[in-house]
Amino acid sequence: MRNISLLDLYNHPHVQKYVKRSGMVHAISTAYHAYRMSQKYGVDPDLATKAAFLHDIGHYTWYKNGHWDYDMYKENDIHAIKGAERAHRILVSLGEDRKNAKEIALAILLHTDSYLPAGSLNLNPLQKVVALADEADEEPGGSHHYRTISDMKAITMIKKLDEMVDEYHEEEKVKHSVS
């Protein structure tokens, strides 16, 4: 049984503010990619979809002369750090299991290495799924953050993803009760 759903997250006022700022279409698309990849990597799709949905919640907007400055963003970015803290606080306030909230926050923290010195990270499967799901939805120059979606369509897509996660958990329950 999940403590909170993606719809619970979507409806939170801070999620509305910050995820819309960073791109609701990108957040939802990344969550769908994470769902698909979670099965390949043996990751709980509940954790994967929540981390993917919230992965850019720490984004700032970097503008120069009224236009998005992708180079300034890449040079000064710490959105994963801010996002991990923000997501953790929201998840705990909504009643998410604290261990899960920490795992989700760490996946958000490590979904990009843009703020780290050169080198490679040794990611666990959840962290890898979120990073790969984000990469799967990226577009040149950060334009994936600017695709738009109506609230009604976003809610429909999130409800469908919640249903998919619930179905996965029901199937797992049946598998374990039979074996």
Rosetta silent file (secondary structure, phi, psi, omega in degrees, C-alpha in Angstrom):
SEQUENCE: MRNISLLDLYNHPHVQKYVKRSGMVHAISTAYHAYRMSQKYGVDPDLATKAAFLHDIGHYTWYKNGHWDYDMYKENDIHAIKGAERAHRILVSLGEDRKNAKEIALAILLHTDSYLPAGSLNLNPLQKVVALADEADEEPGGSHHYRTISDMKAITMIKKLDEMVDEYHEEEKVKHSVS
SCORE:     score description
SCORE:     0.000 S_00000001
   1 L     0.000  127.964  179.074    0.000    0.000    0.000 S_00000001
   2 L   -82.250  140.609  178.147    1.372    3.358   -1.021 S_00000001
   3 L   -73.582  -42.724  178.856    1.255    6.169    1.536 S_00000001
   4 L  -136.573  154.749 -178.914    0.817    8.894   -1.055 S_00000001
   5 L  -104.000  171.788  173.224    0.074    8.931   -4.754 S_00000001
   6 H   -64.454  -34.753  177.927    1.430   10.992   -7.611 S_00000001
   7 H   -64.692  -38.196  174.692   -1.893   12.830   -7.611 S_00000001
   8 H   -58.455  -43.868  178.364   -1.323   13.733   -3.947 S_00000001
   9 H   -63.802  -48.725 -178.813    2.033   15.167   -4.961 S_00000001
  10 H   -54.661  -40.100 -176.511    0.592   16.973   -7.973 S_00000001
  11 H   -77.254  -11.100  179.992   -2.050   18.644   -5.811 S_00000001
  12 L   -68.506  132.544 -176.250    0.455   19.969   -3.255 S_00000001
  13 H   -59.185  -35.916  178.506    0.776   23.780   -3.680 S_00000001
  14 H   -70.974  -34.683  175.998    4.588   23.758   -3.605 S_00000001
  15 H   -65.706  -43.790  177.019    4.698   21.000   -6.216 S_00000001
  16 H   -55.344  -48.293 -177.404    2.326   23.032   -8.370 S_00000001
  17 H   -64.404  -53.098 -170.595    4.550   26.087   -8.069 S_00000001
  18 H   -82.797  -35.240  178.423    7.945   24.488   -8.563 S_00000001
  19 H   -72.892  -37.934  175.522    7.181   21.651  -10.959 S_00000001
  20 H   -62.810  -35.641  178.343    5.210   23.976  -13.215 S_00000001
  21 H   -63.266  -39.218 -176.341    8.205   26.317  -13.155 S_00000001
  22 H   -91.001   -9.987  176.411   10.532   23.534  -14.287 S_00000001
  23 L   116.543  100.222 -178.936    8.073   21.980  -16.752 S_00000001
  24 H   -65.347  -39.778  179.538    5.044   19.839  -15.959 S_00000001
  25 H   -61.533  -44.228  179.483    5.189   17.983  -19.283 S_00000001
  26 H   -62.312  -42.244 -179.744    8.831   17.083  -18.638 S_00000001
  27 H   -61.980  -46.226 -178.810    8.018   15.925  -15.095 S_00000001
  28 H   -68.236  -44.883  179.146    5.158   13.692  -16.241 S_00000001
  29 H   -60.395  -42.780  179.700    7.067   12.329  -19.246 S_00000001
  30 H   -64.405  -37.510  177.395   10.071   11.546  -17.077 S_00000001
  31 H   -64.110  -39.948  176.785    7.804    9.741  -14.589 S_00000001
  32 H   -64.956  -43.011  176.255    6.410    7.577  -17.423 S_00000001
  33 H   -59.566  -42.662 -178.772    9.947    6.773  -18.610 S_00000001
  34 H   -64.128  -39.292  177.310   10.883    5.882  -15.019 S_00000001
  35 H   -58.155  -49.570 -178.367    7.891    3.565  -14.717 S_00000001
  36 H   -61.573  -43.932 -177.340    8.948    1.695  -17.851 S_00000001
  37 H   -74.274  -24.418 -176.713   12.601    1.522  -16.784 S_00000001
  38 H   -59.950  -37.141 -179.647   11.823    0.518  -13.195 S_00000001
  39 H   -68.585  -38.517  178.652   10.882   -2.981  -14.262 S_00000001
  40 H   -63.725  -36.754 -175.709   14.112   -3.429  -16.236 S_00000001
  41 H   -99.287    4.705  177.887   16.223   -2.371  -13.237 S_00000001
  42 L    67.014   39.221 -176.862   14.175   -4.115  -10.524 S_00000001
  43 L  -110.586  143.083  175.408   13.108   -0.854   -8.873 S_00000001
  44 L   -61.348  119.141 -178.190    9.804   -0.148   -7.123 S_00000001
  45 H   -64.033  -23.003  176.500    7.854    1.909   -9.684 S_00000001
  46 H   -63.158  -49.178  178.787    6.252    3.908   -6.881 S_00000001
  47 H   -66.309  -42.722 -177.442    9.631    5.286   -5.817 S_00000001
  48 H   -62.981  -44.930 -177.577   10.836    5.666   -9.403 S_00000001
  49 H   -70.342  -37.380  177.936    7.797    7.608  -10.610 S_00000001
  50 H   -65.891  -45.535  179.596    7.747    9.911   -7.590 S_00000001
  51 H   -63.799  -42.125 -179.925   11.466   10.679   -7.864 S_00000001
  52 H   -66.793  -41.459  179.315   11.190   11.231  -11.610 S_00000001
  53 H   -61.599  -38.599 -176.470    8.115   13.442  -11.268 S_00000001
  54 H   -94.694    0.978 -168.248    9.878   15.608   -8.669 S_00000001
  55 L   -57.609  -29.055 -178.731   13.424   15.447  -10.097 S_00000001
  56 L  -107.863   20.694 -176.707   13.511   19.098  -11.264 S_00000001
  57 L   -65.598  -13.814  179.704   11.561   20.624   -8.376 S_00000001
  58 L   -96.819    8.576 -177.127   14.662   22.589   -7.367 S_00000001
  59 L   -63.136  140.848  168.091   15.088   24.451  -10.659 S_00000001
  60 L  -104.236  164.977  173.914   15.785   28.125  -10.685 S_00000001
  61 L  -103.947  131.065 -178.311   15.184   30.221  -13.756 S_00000001
  62 L  -113.171  103.063 -178.872   18.279   31.660  -15.375 S_00000001
  63 E  -118.291  146.327  175.473   17.475   34.626  -17.568 S_00000001
  64 E  -136.697  123.059 -178.086   19.697   37.182  -19.243 S_00000001
  65 L    54.522   39.209  175.918   18.149   40.168  -21.035 S_00000001
  66 L    79.108    5.197 -179.446   14.709   38.560  -20.710 S_00000001
  67 E  -125.161  146.680  176.089   15.680   35.256  -22.338 S_00000001
  68 E   -57.134  128.178 -179.954   16.505   31.836  -20.900 S_00000001
  69 L  -111.780   94.451 -176.189   20.276   31.544  -20.713 S_00000001
  70 H   -62.204  -37.798  179.601   21.102   27.849  -20.960 S_00000001
  71 H   -65.505  -41.780  177.947   24.845   28.444  -20.584 S_00000001
  72 H   -63.964  -40.250  176.990   24.351   30.453  -17.369 S_00000001
  73 H   -59.258  -51.385 -177.441   22.092   27.688  -16.087 S_00000001
  74 H   -61.855  -33.725 -178.407   24.676   24.976  -16.849 S_00000001
  75 H   -75.351  -31.562 -171.885   27.436   27.047  -15.225 S_00000001
  76 H  -115.270    7.005 -171.417   25.531   27.881  -12.015 S_00000001
  77 L   -66.939  130.623  168.726   23.144   24.960  -11.602 S_00000001
  78 L  -138.227   25.742 -173.407   22.463   23.402   -8.181 S_00000001
  79 H   -59.430  -31.040 -179.220   18.834   22.415   -8.813 S_00000001
  80 H   -67.932  -35.108  178.441   19.403   18.808   -7.760 S_00000001
  81 H   -67.753  -51.779  179.440   20.625   19.907   -4.324 S_00000001
  82 H   -63.343  -39.746 -178.342   17.717   22.289   -3.756 S_00000001
  83 H   -66.105  -39.309  179.344   15.265   19.810   -5.268 S_00000001
  84 H   -61.152  -44.959  179.770   16.303   16.918   -3.035 S_00000001
  85 H   -66.503  -45.437 -178.347   15.705   18.997    0.085 S_00000001
  86 H   -63.591  -45.965 -179.515   12.440   20.466   -1.193 S_00000001
  87 H   -63.507  -42.915  179.795   11.075   17.080   -2.312 S_00000001
  88 H   -58.752  -46.730 -179.439   12.023   15.416    0.972 S_00000001
  89 H   -60.977  -43.650 -179.833   10.206   18.082    2.977 S_00000001
  90 H   -66.255  -47.082 -179.408    7.073   17.790    0.817 S_00000001
  91 H   -58.421  -47.050 -179.893    7.058   13.984    0.854 S_00000001
  92 H   -64.609  -41.028 -179.526    7.390   13.802    4.644 S_00000001
  93 H   -63.844  -29.140  178.694    4.720   16.477    5.145 S_00000001
  94 H   -84.392   -9.330  177.695    2.306   14.428    3.018 S_00000001
  95 L   102.154   14.771  176.497    2.968   11.269    5.032 S_00000001
  96 L   -64.373  145.023  172.970    5.403    9.377    2.822 S_00000001
  97 L   -52.909  131.811 -174.067    7.359    6.659    4.580 S_00000001
  98 H   -63.352  -35.530  177.109   10.537    8.396    5.777 S_00000001
  99 H   -64.936  -43.175  177.467   12.861    5.748    4.358 S_00000001
 100 H   -64.441  -41.311  179.209   11.153    6.082    0.972 S_00000001
 101 H   -59.663  -40.240  178.926   11.280    9.874    1.194 S_00000001
 102 H   -66.486  -44.541  179.550   15.029    9.669    1.757 S_00000001
 103 H   -61.405  -41.673  178.283   15.533    7.261   -1.180 S_00000001
 104 H   -64.007  -46.065 -179.641   13.481    9.520   -3.454 S_00000001
 105 H   -61.538  -41.633  178.697   15.409   12.612   -2.304 S_00000001
 106 H   -65.509  -36.677  176.837   18.755   10.894   -2.930 S_00000001
 107 H   -65.081  -37.883  176.522   17.631    9.883   -6.430 S_00000001
 108 H   -66.242  -44.651  179.519   16.716   13.527   -7.096 S_00000001
 109 H   -57.373  -38.153 -172.986   20.065   14.684   -5.717 S_00000001
 110 L  -103.957   12.471 -178.485   21.952   12.311   -8.007 S_00000001
 111 L   -71.956  -14.234  177.285   19.824   12.499  -11.175 S_00000001
 112 L  -143.741  151.811  174.950   22.397   14.826  -12.726 S_00000001
 113 L  -110.346   19.132 -175.142   26.060   15.457  -12.231 S_00000001
 114 L   -63.191  -22.190 -177.750   25.889   18.990  -13.658 S_00000001
 115 L  -100.922   -0.880 -177.068   26.801   20.536  -10.309 S_00000001
 116 L   -99.977  154.801  171.544   29.639   18.133   -9.486 S_00000001
 117 L   -61.374  160.372 -179.026   33.314   18.276  -10.441 S_00000001
 118 L   -53.157  142.977 -178.812   34.228   16.007  -13.349 S_00000001
 119 L   147.199  176.704 -179.391   34.004   12.324  -12.544 S_00000001
 120 L  -117.973  150.768  178.932   31.462    9.567  -12.495 S_00000001
 121 L   -99.076  147.855  174.144   28.917    8.615   -9.893 S_00000001
 122 L  -100.353   95.280 -173.753   28.228    5.072   -8.745 S_00000001
 123 L   -89.199  143.348  171.381   24.422    5.118   -8.792 S_00000001
 124 L   -77.588  171.620 -175.069   22.118    2.557   -7.214 S_00000001
 125 H   -58.086  -42.038  178.677   19.312    1.202   -9.453 S_00000001
 126 H   -62.538  -46.726 -179.782   16.692    3.798   -8.400 S_00000001
 127 H   -61.237  -39.591  178.822   19.125    6.657   -8.937 S_00000001
 128 H   -65.339  -43.179  179.537   20.104    5.231  -12.328 S_00000001
 129 H   -59.418  -45.221 -178.061   16.464    4.897  -13.405 S_00000001
 130 H   -66.265  -42.518  178.455   15.729    8.547  -12.559 S_00000001
 131 H   -62.514  -44.823 -179.769   18.873    9.788  -14.327 S_00000001
 132 H   -68.077  -38.252  178.278   18.120    7.703  -17.443 S_00000001
 133 H   -63.807  -40.889  177.058   14.450    8.711  -17.458 S_00000001
 134 H   -62.412  -47.219  179.583   15.465   12.382  -17.319 S_00000001
 135 H   -60.461  -36.435 -177.965   17.928   11.887  -20.177 S_00000001
 136 H   -64.150  -23.361 -177.431   15.257   10.103  -22.226 S_00000001
 137 H  -106.620   -0.113 -177.344   13.087   13.235  -22.197 S_00000001
 138 L   -70.157  149.502  174.310   15.759   15.912  -22.668 S_00000001
 139 L  -128.665  154.164 -178.098   15.776   18.246  -25.636 S_00000001
 140 H   -55.597  141.660  176.037   18.613   20.491  -26.843 S_00000001
 141 H    68.433   14.830  178.356   19.053   23.777  -25.007 S_00000001
 142 H    76.298   14.804 -176.254   16.702   22.793  -22.198 S_00000001
 143 H   -66.980  -15.287  176.974   13.573   23.244  -24.334 S_00000001
 144 H   -63.614  -18.465  178.226   11.993   20.179  -22.668 S_00000001
 145 H   -79.472   -7.391 -172.882   11.277   22.485  -19.715 S_00000001
 146 H  -115.861    6.885  172.873    8.985   24.666  -21.831 S_00000001
 147 L   -70.292  148.618 -176.017    6.486   22.221  -23.305 S_00000001
 148 L  -116.815  159.452 -179.839    2.982   22.953  -22.041 S_00000001
 149 L  -153.773  146.052  176.211    0.014   20.892  -20.903 S_00000001
 150 L   -75.385  156.417  177.154   -3.407   21.745  -19.531 S_00000001
 151 H   -60.132  -39.850 -178.318   -4.138   20.958  -15.895 S_00000001
 152 H   -62.730  -44.313  178.958   -6.908   18.595  -16.981 S_00000001
 153 H   -66.853  -40.623  179.037   -4.585   16.604  -19.273 S_00000001
 154 H   -60.957  -45.281  179.995   -1.847   16.542  -16.601 S_00000001
 155 H   -62.975  -42.764  178.570   -4.269   15.164  -14.012 S_00000001
 156 H   -59.405  -45.122 -179.007   -5.520   12.519  -16.458 S_00000001
 157 H   -67.565  -38.658  179.735   -1.963   11.372  -17.198 S_00000001
 158 H   -68.533  -41.969  176.980   -0.986   11.329  -13.516 S_00000001
 159 H   -60.867  -40.317  178.800   -4.081    9.342  -12.561 S_00000001
 160 H   -63.629  -42.385  178.748   -3.261    6.802  -15.280 S_00000001
 161 H   -66.024  -39.773  174.243    0.295    6.458  -14.000 S_00000001
 162 H   -58.039  -42.958  178.788   -1.009    6.019  -10.443 S_00000001
 163 H   -62.318  -40.833  179.398   -3.264    3.230  -11.724 S_00000001
 164 H   -63.449  -42.296  178.763   -0.305    1.557  -13.444 S_00000001
 165 H   -65.580  -43.929  178.581    1.756    1.675  -10.235 S_00000001
 166 H   -60.988  -42.699  178.279   -1.168    0.322   -8.200 S_00000001
 167 H   -62.086  -41.733  177.297   -1.680   -2.513  -10.701 S_00000001
 168 H   -58.048  -46.696 -178.741    2.014   -3.381  -10.508 S_00000001
 169 H   -66.042  -36.195  176.864    1.801   -3.589   -6.705 S_00000001
 170 H   -65.057  -43.734  178.773   -1.344   -5.733   -6.878 S_00000001
 171 H   -62.959  -39.506  178.053    0.356   -8.129   -9.300 S_00000001
 172 H   -64.941  -39.733  178.110    3.394   -8.350   -6.998 S_00000001
 173 H   -61.421  -42.548  179.795    1.116   -9.084   -4.046 S_00000001
 174 H   -65.785  -42.987  179.311   -0.520  -11.922   -5.978 S_00000001
 175 H   -57.968  -43.899 -177.608    2.878  -13.319   -7.054 S_00000001
 176 H   -73.694  -28.220  179.569    4.087  -13.408   -3.453 S_00000001
 177 H   -78.488  -25.362 -179.774    0.869  -14.936   -2.107 S_00000001
 178 H   -83.061  -34.338 -175.321    0.991  -17.742   -4.699 S_00000001
 179 L   -84.007    0.000    0.000    4.655  -18.611   -4.252 S_00000001
